[in-house]
Amino acid sequence: MNTYYVYMLASFRKNLYIGVTNNLLKRVGQHKIKEIKGHTEKYNIDRLVYYEETGDIKSAIEREKQLKHWKREWKIELIEENNPQWKDLYDDLNK
């Protein structure tokens, strides 16, 4: 069974990025070394602050779309409910 992740990255200024992947450790690592060009590179958005897992790619993509349409304050509430310190969760994945 495959695992898919919907994830949120943040910068120190709390700019946000939402994405989906089947390899969270690799994808966040790519963001950290600026391998993925665009919004995350430009605004230094590379701290994993939230993620969800699912076994279904369709539900992962739907959840990503849903979160992208949320108001910023709802996204922040979701992060702070699960990660009140805005800790970089990548460090825990990388153990």
C-alpha positions as CSV (number, residue, x, y, z in Angstrom):
1,M,0.0,0.0,0.0
2,N,1.3,3.4,-0.9
3,T,1.3,6.4,1.5
4,Y,0.6,9.9,0.3
5,Y,1.1,13.1,2.2
6,V,-0.5,16.5,2.1
7,Y,1.9,18.9,3.7
8,M,2.4,22.6,4.7
9,L,5.6,24.4,4.7
10,A,6.3,27.8,6.3
11,S,9.0,30.4,6.3
12,F,10.1,32.2,9.4
13,R,7.7,35.0,8.3
14,K,5.0,32.4,8.2
15,N,4.5,32.4,4.4
16,L,2.8,29.1,3.6
17,Y,3.0,26.5,0.9
18,I,0.8,23.4,0.5
19,G,1.7,20.4,-1.5
20,V,1.2,16.7,-2.0
21,T,3.8,13.9,-2.3
22,N,4.4,10.2,-1.9
23,N,7.8,10.7,-0.3
24,L,7.6,13.4,2.4
25,L,11.2,13.2,3.6
26,K,12.6,13.5,0.1
27,R,10.2,16.3,-1.0
28,V,10.9,18.5,2.0
29,G,14.6,17.8,1.6
30,Q,14.3,19.1,-1.9
31,H,12.6,22.3,-0.7
32,K,15.3,22.7,1.9
33,I,18.2,22.7,-0.6
34,K,16.1,24.9,-3.0
35,E,16.0,22.1,-5.6
36,I,12.4,23.0,-6.3
37,K,12.2,26.3,-8.0
38,G,9.4,28.8,-7.6
39,H,7.4,30.1,-4.7
40,T,9.1,28.1,-1.9
41,E,12.6,29.0,-3.2
42,K,11.8,32.7,-3.6
43,Y,10.3,33.1,-0.2
44,N,12.6,30.6,1.7
45,I,9.6,28.4,2.6
46,D,11.2,25.2,3.8
47,R,10.0,24.4,7.4
48,L,7.6,21.4,7.5
49,V,4.9,22.6,10.0
50,Y,2.0,20.2,9.2
51,Y,1.2,17.1,7.3
52,E,-1.5,14.4,6.9
53,E,-1.1,10.9,5.6
54,T,-3.5,8.9,3.4
55,G,-3.4,5.7,1.4
56,D,-5.3,7.2,-1.5
57,I,-3.8,9.6,-4.0
58,K,-7.2,11.0,-5.0
59,S,-8.1,11.9,-1.5
60,A,-4.7,13.5,-1.0
61,I,-5.1,15.7,-4.0
62,E,-8.7,16.6,-3.0
63,R,-7.4,17.5,0.5
64,E,-4.6,19.6,-1.0
65,K,-7.1,21.5,-3.1
66,Q,-9.4,22.0,-0.1
67,L,-6.6,23.4,2.1
68,K,-5.4,25.7,-0.7
69,H,-8.9,27.3,-0.8
70,W,-9.0,27.8,3.0
71,K,-8.6,31.3,4.5
72,R,-5.2,31.9,5.8
73,E,-6.5,32.1,9.4
74,W,-8.0,28.6,9.1
75,K,-4.6,27.2,7.9
76,I,-2.8,28.9,10.8
77,E,-5.4,27.4,13.3
78,L,-4.9,23.9,11.8
79,I,-1.1,24.3,12.2
80,E,-1.3,25.7,15.7
81,E,-3.8,22.9,16.9
82,N,-1.2,20.3,15.8
83,N,2.1,22.2,16.1
84,P,1.7,25.2,18.4
85,Q,5.4,26.0,18.4
86,W,5.6,25.9,14.6
87,K,8.4,23.4,15.0
88,D,10.1,22.0,11.9
89,L,8.7,18.5,11.8
90,Y,11.3,17.4,9.2
91,D,13.8,17.0,12.0
92,D,11.5,14.3,13.6
93,L,11.0,12.5,10.2
94,N,14.7,12.5,9.6
95,K,15.5,10.5,12.8
